[in-house]
Amino acid sequence: MTNKKWMQLFVSAIFTVMVPFAFADTPADAELLDEVPPPPKVQDGEVLEGEPEITIRKKDKKTVHEYRINGELYMMKIIPDHGVAYYLYREDQHSDWVNVGPNPPLAVPKWTLFTF
């Protein structure tokens, strides 16, 4: 048999098995289940409760939105009076702040070429 014949046989077998399920009626004694809530948010193995707390502060000529979960600062949105807003966030509790925005930090190579 050719590949085309095998494919036709396979497709017809699938339809033969699946068609009765597609047109099956719902039983009369079927009950609707309650809506299932989404799973809790988890960070580093700990369940996070509720929405993040947002504190808005005015610093110099910038507006800073601080985002906290369980009292821990994890992200800041910096909005300068003139310019584009950017975000600073931490990838984990022990890392430094990472800049995400129109002007990411400049990576300067720090190679040692000569020592005296």
C-alpha positions as a LaTeX table, in Angstrom:
\begin{tabular}{lrrr}
\hline
Residue & $x$ (\AA) & $y$ (\AA) & $z$ (\AA) \\
\hline
Met1 & 0.00 & 0.00 & 0.00 \\
Thr2 & 1.12 & 3.51 & $-0.70$ \\
Asn3 & 1.41 & 6.31 & 1.83 \\
Lys4 & $-1.73$ & 7.94 & 0.43 \\
Lys5 & $-3.75$ & 4.76 & 1.01 \\
Trp6 & $-2.46$ & 4.45 & 4.57 \\
Met7 & $-3.35$ & 8.07 & 5.28 \\
Gln8 & $-6.90$ & 7.60 & 3.91 \\
Leu9 & $-7.32$ & 4.45 & 6.01 \\
Phe10 & $-6.01$ & 6.22 & 9.12 \\
Val11 & $-8.28$ & 9.27 & 8.67 \\
Ser12 & $-11.36$ & 7.12 & 8.06 \\
Ala13 & $-10.57$ & 5.05 & 11.19 \\
Ile14 & $-10.26$ & 8.21 & 13.29 \\
Phe15 & $-13.57$ & 9.58 & 11.99 \\
Thr16 & $-15.28$ & 6.24 & 12.57 \\
Val17 & $-14.20$ & 6.27 & 16.22 \\
Met18 & $-14.67$ & 10.00 & 16.97 \\
Val19 & $-17.96$ & 10.84 & 15.18 \\
Pro20 & $-20.25$ & 9.11 & 17.72 \\
Phe21 & $-18.65$ & 11.14 & 20.53 \\
Ala22 & $-19.08$ & 14.41 & 18.65 \\
Phe23 & $-22.84$ & 13.97 & 18.27 \\
Ala24 & $-23.55$ & 12.34 & 21.64 \\
Asp25 & $-26.28$ & 13.98 & 23.72 \\
Thr26 & $-25.71$ & 15.19 & 27.25 \\
Pro27 & $-27.28$ & 12.85 & 29.80 \\
Ala28 & $-30.41$ & 14.16 & 31.53 \\
Asp29 & $-28.90$ & 13.78 & 35.02 \\
Ala30 & $-25.72$ & 15.73 & 34.18 \\
Glu31 & $-24.86$ & 18.55 & 36.62 \\
Leu32 & $-22.86$ & 21.68 & 35.89 \\
Leu33 & $-19.73$ & 21.94 & 37.98 \\
Asp34 & $-18.89$ & 25.07 & 39.95 \\
Glu35 & $-16.44$ & 27.43 & 38.33 \\
Val36 & $-12.92$ & 26.32 & 39.15 \\
Pro37 & $-10.71$ & 29.14 & 40.51 \\
Pro38 & $-7.31$ & 29.69 & 38.86 \\
Pro39 & $-4.28$ & 28.21 & 40.64 \\
Pro40 & $-2.51$ & 30.44 & 43.18 \\
Lys41 & 0.50 & 32.49 & 42.11 \\
Val42 & 3.75 & 30.98 & 43.35 \\
Gln43 & 7.18 & 32.59 & 43.57 \\
Asp44 & 10.22 & 30.71 & 44.91 \\
Gly45 & 7.95 & 27.98 & 46.28 \\
Glu46 & 5.81 & 30.40 & 48.35 \\
Val47 & 2.18 & 31.18 & 47.58 \\
Leu48 & 1.64 & 34.88 & 46.87 \\
Glu49 & $-1.49$ & 36.33 & 48.40 \\
Gly50 & $-3.62$ & 38.93 & 46.63 \\
Glu51 & $-2.67$ & 41.66 & 44.21 \\
Pro52 & 0.58 & 43.63 & 44.34 \\
Glu53 & 0.61 & 46.78 & 46.47 \\
Ile54 & 1.48 & 49.84 & 44.40 \\
Thr55 & 2.98 & 52.94 & 46.03 \\
Ile56 & 3.33 & 56.10 & 43.93 \\
Arg57 & 5.99 & 58.61 & 44.95 \\
Lys58 & 7.31 & 61.81 & 43.45 \\
Lys59 & 11.15 & 61.98 & 43.50 \\
Asp60 & 12.88 & 65.04 & 42.09 \\
Lys61 & 11.49 & 65.29 & 38.55 \\
Lys62 & 10.38 & 61.66 & 38.37 \\
Thr63 & 7.32 & 59.70 & 39.42 \\
Val64 & 8.15 & 56.27 & 40.87 \\
His65 & 5.60 & 53.44 & 41.08 \\
Glu66 & 6.80 & 50.80 & 43.57 \\
Tyr67 & 5.30 & 47.31 & 43.26 \\
Arg68 & 5.37 & 45.08 & 46.36 \\
Ile69 & 4.08 & 41.59 & 47.08 \\
Asn70 & 4.01 & 40.43 & 50.71 \\
Gly71 & 5.83 & 43.66 & 51.60 \\
Glu72 & 8.81 & 42.93 & 49.34 \\
Leu73 & 9.73 & 45.45 & 46.64 \\
Tyr74 & 10.16 & 43.56 & 43.35 \\
Met75 & 9.65 & 46.16 & 40.59 \\
Met76 & 9.69 & 49.92 & 40.03 \\
Lys77 & 8.28 & 51.94 & 37.15 \\
Ile78 & 10.13 & 55.23 & 36.68 \\
Ile79 & 8.29 & 57.98 & 34.79 \\
Pro80 & 10.47 & 61.04 & 34.14 \\
Asp81 & 8.79 & 64.41 & 33.57 \\
His82 & 10.35 & 64.52 & 30.10 \\
Gly83 & 11.03 & 61.22 & 28.40 \\
Val84 & 9.85 & 57.62 & 28.22 \\
Ala85 & 8.96 & 55.50 & 31.25 \\
Tyr86 & 11.16 & 52.51 & 32.10 \\
Tyr87 & 11.08 & 49.63 & 34.57 \\
Leu88 & 13.58 & 48.34 & 37.11 \\
Tyr89 & 12.98 & 44.83 & 38.43 \\
Arg90 & 14.71 & 42.04 & 40.28 \\
Glu91 & 14.91 & 38.56 & 38.82 \\
Asp92 & 15.12 & 37.12 & 42.34 \\
Gln93 & 15.50 & 38.37 & 45.91 \\
His94 & 19.29 & 38.48 & 45.85 \\
Ser95 & 19.92 & 40.00 & 42.42 \\
Asp96 & 20.57 & 43.61 & 41.45 \\
Trp97 & 18.05 & 45.80 & 39.67 \\
Val98 & 17.66 & 45.13 & 35.94 \\
Asn99 & 16.69 & 47.98 & 33.60 \\
Val100 & 14.00 & 47.31 & 31.02 \\
Gly101 & 13.18 & 50.29 & 28.86 \\
Pro102 & 14.22 & 52.45 & 25.96 \\
Asn103 & 17.79 & 52.86 & 27.26 \\
Pro104 & 19.08 & 49.58 & 28.68 \\
Pro105 & 22.33 & 49.83 & 30.63 \\
Leu106 & 25.51 & 49.95 & 28.62 \\
Ala107 & 27.60 & 46.80 & 28.99 \\
Val108 & 31.21 & 47.92 & 29.18 \\
Pro109 & 33.83 & 45.16 & 28.77 \\
Lys110 & 36.21 & 45.01 & 31.71 \\
Trp111 & 39.05 & 42.91 & 30.36 \\
Thr112 & 42.53 & 43.07 & 31.78 \\
Leu113 & 44.88 & 43.52 & 28.87 \\
Phe114 & 48.13 & 44.39 & 30.65 \\
Thr115 & 49.29 & 44.40 & 34.25 \\
Phe116 & 52.44 & 46.14 & 35.48 \\
\hline
\end{tabular}
